[in-house]
Amino acid sequence: MPYSSISNLDNKKSKFKYIDDFNDTAWPVPGSQSASPSSPSSLKQGNLYNFPFESEDLLDGGYESSDDRYKTVQHNGPPEVNLKNVLSGIFAILTGRNKSLNAAGSLQFSNSNVSFLGSAKNGDAVLHSSVYIPSAPPLLEATAFNYSAYKDVLEAEPPEWLPDSSSTVCMQCNAPFTALTRGRHHCRFCGGIFCRACSKGRCLLPVKFRERDPQRVCDTCYDRLDPLQGVLINTISNAVQVAKHDVMDWTSMRGWLNLPVGFSMEQEIYKSANTLRNYCQVARLNPEKSIPAAILEGAKGLAILTVAKGGVVLAYKLGTGLVIARRADGSWSAPSALLSVGLGWGAQVGGELMDFIIVLHDSKAVKAFCSRMHFSLGAGCSAAAGPVGRVFEADMRAGERGSGMCYTYSCSKGAFVGVSLEGNIVSTRMDTNLRFYGDPYLTAADILLGIVDRPKAAEPLYAALQDLYASFRC
């Protein structure tokens, strides 16, 4: 194959360098040897040049440097990745300049070890996966967590808290403490004294602290503990512990009566499981008072609350509970804590304690419970005389994420009778969810839509749900 232009280049003692924009390996040209275009031995000695385009003109009649001249570039190594190169690559993506070159298979980057651009099957230019995939794998992967890097934090001992008199200013911002505007707060990890602005974060602490709730820490300790939260959430949080209170028969005092307010998610789980089991007993004795099987089978979720109600004409209601949603595969989601307050107006008198089972009829109702706060308005009748009563209500619930129809069934205890118009405000108890799951960024939508795994501490609730649905299938 003749290369007529190579001899001319040798005579002018000029060095021909390959273009940096191509990934083809350059063939070195020894400076002490002359390249002979007609001698086969010169080809074996490496006096070859790699041309960027293998066109038909090159294969048939040779390559003439006078027709297509390239600027020679002195290449001593890969150029550094700087702002100019990155901006030029982004500009090429936006203008589509690289699309035609990538389609021809000729544009590749050889001047850097990282290739930012790639070619898709349809010829479009795409970013390399290394550009948008984090370089550090998640901490939950088996090969991702480096224990030795965080050994001093994971094996830390609880500190001795400094006395309040040891510092009159914040140990981080040096602002003086005041009684009302800037109080003292101890960091639970280091024991130092900080103001509220410098200790806003809450984190789970290592095992030796024996604390399963997220604790207040200073900003410096928050930066040290934040990379470990994924590991601590899956090891020491309240959600992954085995439920301690799972006895709901006559041998347990708490199984006789549900209190209207639960101060933790564990109490809400116990109350809800107890409500479901009591309802199964009532439905077994009086089938006409049970929830219709068609409504229960088609439920997209259940909200279970214990509410205290009392008054004359104007009745007040207060209670807590939880909500769970049904996933696409038929399983139940993790629970989210609720708080309910309301008013009722009508011909009513008395007081009662009610265990509500609210059937979420469709996905819109589930989205309403995903809101941080939603409202419900409905009319119903209630009657309670002695230990067992019954309430049926149909209400519309509306929140920032949507609205939906719900059906409410309850078993009540007390002495109450009346027909009223009811209005309720139901809000998500974010603080209760935080103490249970240990994740400050977790929302009700994340819990109910199935992103969170079913917690081990809620097994009594899932067992009660299984018994409830098994009784309807029999």
C-alpha positions as CSV (number, residue, x, y, z in Angstrom):
1,M,0.0,0.0,0.0
2,P,1.8,3.2,-1.1
3,Y,2.2,6.1,1.3
4,S,3.6,8.9,-0.9
5,S,3.2,11.6,1.6
6,I,5.3,10.0,4.4
7,S,8.6,10.4,2.6
8,N,7.9,14.1,2.2
9,L,7.2,14.4,5.9
10,D,10.5,12.7,6.7
11,N,12.4,15.0,4.4
12,K,10.9,18.0,6.2
13,K,11.8,16.4,9.6
14,S,8.4,17.0,11.0
15,K,6.6,14.7,13.4
16,F,3.1,13.7,12.6
17,K,0.9,13.2,15.8
18,Y,-2.5,11.6,16.0
19,I,-5.5,13.7,16.9
20,D,-6.3,13.8,20.6
21,D,-10.0,13.4,20.0
22,F,-9.6,9.8,19.0
23,N,-9.2,6.7,21.1
24,D,-7.1,4.7,18.6
25,T,-3.7,3.8,20.0
26,A,-0.9,5.9,18.5
27,W,2.0,4.0,16.9
28,P,5.3,5.5,18.0
29,V,7.7,6.9,15.4
30,P,11.4,6.6,16.5
31,G,13.2,9.9,16.0
32,S,16.5,8.2,15.2
33,Q,15.1,6.1,12.3
34,S,13.9,7.2,9.0
35,A,10.6,5.8,7.7
36,S,10.8,4.2,4.3
37,P,7.4,3.8,2.7
38,S,8.5,1.1,0.3
39,S,10.6,-1.1,2.6
40,P,8.7,-3.9,4.4
41,S,11.3,-3.9,7.2
42,S,10.3,-0.3,8.2
43,L,6.8,-1.5,8.8
44,K,8.0,-4.1,11.2
45,Q,10.0,-1.6,13.1
46,G,6.9,0.4,14.0
47,N,7.2,3.3,11.6
48,L,3.5,3.3,11.0
49,Y,0.9,6.0,11.5
50,N,-2.7,5.5,12.6
51,F,-5.2,7.6,10.6
52,P,-8.5,8.6,12.1
53,F,-10.7,7.7,9.2
54,E,-10.4,4.5,7.2
55,S,-12.2,5.7,4.1
56,E,-12.3,4.1,0.7
57,D,-10.0,6.8,-0.7
58,L,-7.3,5.7,1.7
59,L,-7.7,2.0,0.8
60,D,-7.8,2.6,-3.0
61,G,-5.4,5.3,-3.9
62,G,-3.5,6.4,-0.8
63,Y,-3.8,9.4,1.4
64,E,-2.7,12.8,0.4
65,S,-1.8,15.2,3.2
66,S,-2.3,18.2,0.9
67,D,-6.0,17.4,0.6
68,D,-6.8,17.2,4.3
69,R,-4.3,18.8,6.6
70,Y,-4.4,18.4,10.4
71,K,-2.6,20.5,12.9
72,T,0.2,18.8,14.7
73,V,-0.3,18.7,18.4
74,Q,2.5,18.0,20.9
75,H,1.1,15.2,23.1
76,N,3.1,14.5,26.3
77,G,0.3,12.9,28.3
78,P,-3.4,13.0,29.0
79,P,-4.7,16.5,29.5
80,E,-6.2,17.4,32.8
81,V,-9.9,17.5,33.3
82,N,-10.8,21.1,33.9
83,L,-13.8,23.4,33.6
84,K,-13.1,24.2,30.0
85,N,-13.2,20.6,28.9
86,V,-16.3,19.8,30.9
87,L,-18.2,22.9,29.5
88,S,-17.1,22.0,26.0
89,G,-18.5,18.5,26.4
90,I,-21.8,19.8,27.7
91,F,-22.0,22.3,24.8
92,A,-21.4,19.4,22.4
93,I,-24.3,17.5,23.9
94,L,-26.7,20.4,23.8
95,T,-25.8,21.4,20.2
96,G,-25.8,17.8,18.9
97,R,-22.3,18.1,17.4
98,N,-21.3,14.8,18.8
99,K,-24.4,12.9,17.5
100,S,-23.2,12.7,13.9
101,L,-19.7,11.8,14.9
102,N,-20.8,9.1,17.3
103,A,-23.1,7.7,14.6
104,A,-20.1,7.3,12.3
105,G,-18.2,5.7,15.1
106,S,-15.3,8.0,14.9
107,L,-15.6,10.3,18.0
108,Q,-14.0,8.8,21.1
109,F,-11.9,10.3,23.8
110,S,-8.4,9.1,24.2
111,N,-6.9,12.0,26.0
112,S,-8.6,11.0,29.3
113,N,-9.2,7.8,31.2
114,V,-12.9,8.7,31.7
115,S,-15.2,8.7,28.7
116,F,-18.1,11.1,29.4
117,L,-20.0,10.3,26.2
118,G,-21.3,7.1,24.7
119,S,-23.5,6.0,21.8
120,A,-26.9,4.4,22.2
121,K,-28.3,1.7,19.9
122,N,-30.4,4.3,18.0
123,G,-27.3,6.5,17.5
124,D,-28.1,9.1,20.1
125,A,-25.4,10.3,22.3
126,V,-25.7,9.4,26.0
127,L,-23.8,10.2,29.1
128,H,-21.6,7.5,30.5
129,S,-22.9,5.8,33.6
130,S,-20.0,6.9,35.7
131,V,-21.2,10.5,35.3
132,Y,-24.5,10.1,37.1
133,I,-24.0,7.0,39.2
134,P,-22.5,7.7,42.7
135,S,-19.0,6.5,43.1
136,A,-19.6,5.3,46.6
137,P,-22.1,2.4,46.9
138,P,-24.8,2.4,49.5
139,L,-24.0,1.5,53.1
140,L,-26.5,-1.3,53.0
141,E,-24.6,-3.4,50.5
142,A,-22.5,-6.2,52.0
143,T,-19.3,-5.0,50.3
144,A,-19.9,-1.3,50.7
145,F,-19.6,-0.7,54.5
146,N,-16.0,-0.2,55.7
147,Y,-16.1,-1.0,59.4
148,S,-12.6,0.0,60.0
149,A,-13.2,3.5,58.7
150,Y,-16.0,4.1,61.3
151,K,-14.7,1.8,64.1
152,D,-14.1,4.7,66.5
153,V,-17.6,5.9,66.1
154,L,-19.4,2.6,66.3
155,E,-17.5,1.6,69.4
156,A,-17.8,4.9,71.2
157,E,-18.8,5.0,74.8
158,P,-21.4,7.3,76.3
159,P,-19.8,10.6,77.4
160,E,-19.9,12.4,80.7
161,W,-22.1,15.4,80.2
162,L,-20.5,18.7,81.0
163,P,-22.2,20.7,83.8
164,D,-24.3,23.7,82.6
165,S,-22.0,26.0,84.5
166,S,-18.9,24.9,82.6
167,S,-19.8,27.1,79.6
168,T,-21.7,30.4,79.3
169,V,-21.5,30.4,75.5
170,C,-22.2,27.9,72.7
171,M,-19.2,25.7,72.1
172,Q,-19.7,26.0,68.3
173,C,-20.9,29.6,67.5
174,N,-19.7,31.2,70.8
175,A,-23.0,32.9,71.2
176,P,-23.9,33.7,74.9
177,F,-26.8,31.7,76.4
178,T,-30.0,33.4,77.4
179,A,-33.0,32.2,79.3
180,L,-35.6,32.6,76.5
181,T,-33.9,33.1,73.2
182,R,-30.9,30.8,73.4
183,G,-31.0,27.9,75.8
184,R,-28.5,25.2,76.6
185,H,-28.7,21.8,74.9
186,H,-26.3,18.9,75.5
187,C,-25.1,16.8,72.6
188,R,-25.9,13.2,73.3
189,F,-22.8,11.9,71.5
190,C,-20.0,14.2,72.8
191,G,-21.6,15.7,75.9
192,G,-20.8,19.3,74.9
193,I,-23.1,22.3,75.5
194,F,-24.6,24.0,72.4
195,C,-27.4,26.3,71.5
196,R,-30.5,25.2,69.6
197,A,-29.3,26.4,66.2
198,C,-26.1,24.4,66.5
199,S,-27.8,21.2,67.7
200,K,-30.8,20.8,65.4
201,G,-29.9,17.3,64.0
202,R,-31.2,14.0,65.5
203,C,-29.4,10.7,64.9
204,L,-29.4,7.2,66.1
205,L,-26.5,6.5,68.4
206,P,-24.2,3.4,68.5
207,V,-25.1,0.3,70.4
208,K,-23.3,1.1,73.6
209,F,-25.5,4.2,74.2
210,R,-28.5,1.9,74.6
211,E,-30.8,4.4,72.9
212,R,-33.2,3.3,70.2
213,D,-34.8,6.7,69.6
214,P,-32.9,9.4,67.5
215,Q,-31.1,11.8,69.9
216,R,-30.2,15.4,69.6
217,V,-26.5,15.9,68.6
218,C,-24.4,18.9,67.6
219,D,-23.6,19.7,64.0
220,T,-20.1,18.2,64.2
221,C,-21.3,14.9,65.6
222,Y,-24.1,14.9,63.1
223,D,-21.6,14.9,60.3
224,R,-19.8,11.9,61.9
225,L,-23.0,9.9,62.6
226,D,-24.9,10.6,59.3
227,P,-23.0,8.1,57.2
228,L,-23.9,5.4,59.7
229,Q,-27.6,6.0,59.9
230,G,-28.4,3.5,57.2
231,V,-26.7,0.8,59.2
232,L,-28.1,1.8,62.5
233,I,-31.6,2.0,61.2
234,N,-31.5,-1.6,60.1
235,T,-29.8,-2.8,63.4
236,I,-30.9,-0.9,66.5
237,S,-34.0,1.1,65.6
238,N,-37.4,0.4,67.2
239,A,-38.8,-0.9,64.0
240,V,-36.4,-3.9,63.7
241,Q,-36.9,-5.1,67.3
242,V,-39.2,-8.0,68.2
243,A,-42.5,-6.9,69.7
244,K,-42.4,-7.2,73.5
245,H,-46.2,-6.8,74.1
246,D,-48.0,-9.5,72.2
247,V,-50.3,-11.0,74.8
248,M,-53.9,-9.9,74.2
249,D,-56.0,-12.3,76.2
250,W,-57.6,-12.0,79.6
251,T,-54.2,-12.5,81.3
252,S,-53.0,-9.0,80.2
253,M,-54.6,-5.9,81.7
254,R,-53.8,-3.8,78.7
255,G,-55.9,-6.2,76.5
256,W,-59.1,-5.3,78.3
257,L,-59.3,-1.7,77.3
258,N,-57.6,0.5,74.7
259,L,-56.5,3.9,75.9
260,P,-57.4,6.7,73.5
261,V,-53.9,8.1,73.3
262,G,-50.8,6.0,72.6
263,F,-47.4,7.6,73.2
264,S,-45.3,5.4,70.9
265,M,-45.7,3.3,67.7
266,E,-45.4,0.1,69.8
267,Q,-48.5,1.1,71.8
268,E,-50.4,2.0,68.6
269,I,-49.5,-1.4,67.1
270,Y,-50.7,-3.2,70.2
271,K,-53.9,-1.2,70.3
272,S,-54.7,-1.8,66.7
273,A,-54.0,-5.5,66.9
274,N,-56.3,-5.6,70.0
275,T,-59.0,-3.7,68.1
276,L,-58.9,-6.2,65.2
277,R,-59.1,-9.2,67.5
278,N,-62.0,-7.8,69.5
279,Y,-63.8,-7.0,66.3
280,C,-63.3,-10.5,65.1
281,Q,-65.0,-11.8,68.2
282,V,-67.9,-9.4,67.9
283,A,-68.4,-10.3,64.2
284,R,-68.3,-14.0,65.1
285,L,-71.0,-13.6,67.7
286,N,-73.1,-11.1,65.6
287,P,-72.5,-11.5,61.9
288,E,-74.9,-8.7,61.0
289,K,-72.7,-6.2,62.8
290,S,-69.5,-7.2,60.9
291,I,-68.0,-5.4,58.0
292,P,-69.3,-6.7,54.7
293,A,-66.8,-9.1,53.1
294,A,-67.0,-7.3,49.7
295,I,-66.0,-4.0,51.3
296,L,-63.2,-5.6,53.3
297,E,-61.8,-7.6,50.4
298,G,-61.7,-4.5,48.2
299,A,-60.1,-2.2,50.8
300,K,-57.0,-0.4,49.7
301,G,-56.1,0.3,53.2
302,L,-57.2,0.4,56.9
303,A,-57.0,3.1,59.5
304,I,-57.4,1.9,63.1
305,L,-58.0,4.4,65.8
306,T,-59.1,4.5,69.4
307,V,-61.1,7.7,70.1
308,A,-62.7,9.1,73.2
309,K,-65.9,11.1,72.6
310,G,-68.2,13.0,75.0
311,G,-70.5,15.9,75.2
312,V,-74.1,17.2,75.0
313,V,-75.2,18.5,71.6
314,L,-71.6,19.5,70.9
315,A,-69.3,16.5,71.3
316,Y,-65.5,16.5,71.4
317,K,-63.3,13.7,70.1
318,L,-59.7,12.9,70.6
319,G,-57.7,9.8,69.8
320,T,-54.7,8.2,68.1
321,G,-54.0,5.2,65.9
322,L,-52.3,4.1,62.7
323,V,-52.9,3.5,59.0
324,I,-51.7,0.8,56.7
325,A,-52.1,0.4,53.0
326,R,-52.4,-2.7,50.7
327,R,-49.6,-3.1,48.2
328,A,-49.9,-4.3,44.7
329,D,-49.0,-7.8,45.6
330,G,-51.7,-8.0,48.2
331,S,-49.4,-7.6,51.3
332,W,-49.7,-4.8,53.8
333,S,-47.4,-1.8,54.1
334,A,-45.6,-0.5,57.2
335,P,-47.8,1.4,59.6
336,S,-47.9,5.2,59.9
337,A,-49.0,6.9,63.2
338,L,-52.1,9.1,63.2
339,L,-53.7,11.7,65.5
340,S,-57.4,12.5,65.3
341,V,-59.3,15.5,66.8
342,G,-62.9,16.4,66.0
343,L,-66.2,18.0,66.8
344,G,-69.7,16.7,66.4
345,W,-73.0,18.7,66.5
346,G,-76.5,17.3,66.7
347,A,-79.0,15.5,69.0
348,Q,-76.5,13.6,71.1
349,V,-75.6,13.1,74.7
350,G,-73.2,11.0,76.7
351,G,-69.7,9.7,76.5
352,E,-68.0,6.7,74.9
353,L,-64.7,5.1,74.0
354,M,-64.7,3.9,70.4
355,D,-62.4,1.6,68.4
356,F,-62.6,2.7,64.8
357,I,-61.8,0.6,61.7
358,I,-61.8,3.0,58.7
359,V,-61.9,1.2,55.4
360,L,-60.1,3.1,52.7
361,H,-62.2,2.4,49.7
362,D,-59.8,3.4,46.9
363,S,-56.3,4.6,46.2
364,K,-57.5,8.2,46.5
365,A,-58.4,7.7,50.1
366,V,-54.9,6.2,50.7
367,K,-53.4,9.3,49.2
368,A,-55.5,11.4,51.5
369,F,-53.9,9.6,54.5
370,C,-50.5,10.2,53.0
371,S,-51.0,13.9,53.6
372,R,-49.6,15.5,56.7
373,M,-53.1,16.6,57.6
374,H,-56.5,16.0,56.1
375,F,-60.1,16.8,56.9
376,S,-63.2,14.6,57.0
377,L,-66.8,15.5,57.0
378,G,-69.7,13.1,57.4
379,A,-72.9,12.3,59.0
380,G,-73.8,9.2,61.1
381,C,-75.6,7.7,64.0
382,S,-74.1,6.1,67.1
383,A,-75.5,4.1,69.9
384,A,-73.7,2.7,72.9
385,A,-75.3,1.1,75.9
386,G,-73.0,-0.8,78.2
387,P,-69.9,-2.6,77.0
388,V,-70.6,-2.9,73.2
389,G,-72.1,-0.5,70.7
390,R,-71.9,0.1,67.0
391,V,-71.3,3.1,64.8
392,F,-71.5,3.3,61.0
393,E,-70.4,6.4,59.1
394,A,-69.6,7.2,55.5
395,D,-67.4,10.3,55.1
396,M,-65.4,12.1,52.5
397,R,-61.8,12.8,53.4
398,A,-59.7,15.5,51.6
399,G,-56.0,16.4,52.0
400,E,-53.2,18.0,50.1
401,R,-52.6,14.7,48.2
402,G,-56.2,14.1,47.1
403,S,-59.6,13.0,48.5
404,G,-61.5,9.8,48.7
405,M,-64.4,8.0,50.2
406,C,-64.1,6.0,53.5
407,Y,-66.4,3.7,55.5
408,T,-66.1,3.8,59.2
409,Y,-67.0,0.9,61.6
410,S,-66.5,0.8,65.3
411,C,-67.1,-1.0,68.5
412,S,-67.8,1.3,71.4
413,K,-68.0,1.1,75.2
414,G,-70.0,3.6,77.3
415,A,-73.4,5.3,77.3
416,F,-74.0,7.4,74.3
417,V,-76.8,8.0,71.8
418,G,-77.3,10.5,69.1
419,V,-77.3,11.6,65.4
420,S,-74.8,14.2,64.5
421,L,-72.7,15.9,61.8
422,E,-69.1,15.0,62.4
423,G,-66.0,16.9,61.4
424,N,-62.4,15.6,62.0
425,I,-58.9,16.6,61.5
426,V,-56.4,13.7,61.1
427,S,-52.7,14.4,61.0
428,T,-49.6,12.2,60.6
429,R,-47.6,12.0,63.8
430,M,-44.2,12.6,62.3
431,D,-42.4,12.5,65.6
432,T,-43.8,9.1,66.4
433,N,-42.7,7.8,63.0
434,L,-39.3,9.3,63.6
435,R,-38.8,7.5,66.9
436,F,-40.0,4.2,65.5
437,Y,-38.2,4.1,62.1
438,G,-35.2,6.4,63.0
439,D,-35.2,8.1,59.6
440,P,-35.9,11.9,59.8
441,Y,-36.5,12.1,56.0
442,L,-39.3,9.5,56.0
443,T,-42.7,10.6,55.0
444,A,-46.1,9.0,55.3
445,A,-46.2,8.5,51.5
446,D,-42.9,6.6,51.7
447,I,-44.3,4.3,54.4
448,L,-47.7,3.6,52.9
449,L,-46.7,3.3,49.3
450,G,-44.4,0.4,50.1
451,I,-40.9,1.9,50.0
452,V,-40.3,0.9,53.7
453,D,-40.0,-2.8,54.5
454,R,-42.5,-4.3,56.9
455,P,-41.0,-3.8,60.4
456,K,-40.5,-6.7,62.7
457,A,-42.0,-4.9,65.6
458,A,-45.4,-4.8,63.8
459,E,-45.8,-8.6,63.5
460,P,-48.7,-8.7,66.0
461,L,-50.6,-6.3,63.8
462,Y,-50.0,-8.4,60.6
463,A,-51.0,-11.6,62.5
464,A,-54.3,-9.9,63.6
465,L,-54.9,-8.8,60.0
466,Q,-54.4,-12.4,58.8
467,D,-56.9,-13.7,61.3
468,L,-59.4,-11.0,60.3
469,Y,-59.3,-11.9,56.6
470,A,-59.2,-15.6,57.3
471,S,-62.5,-15.4,59.3
472,F,-64.2,-13.9,56.2
473,R,-62.9,-16.5,53.8
474,C,-64.2,-19.4,56.0
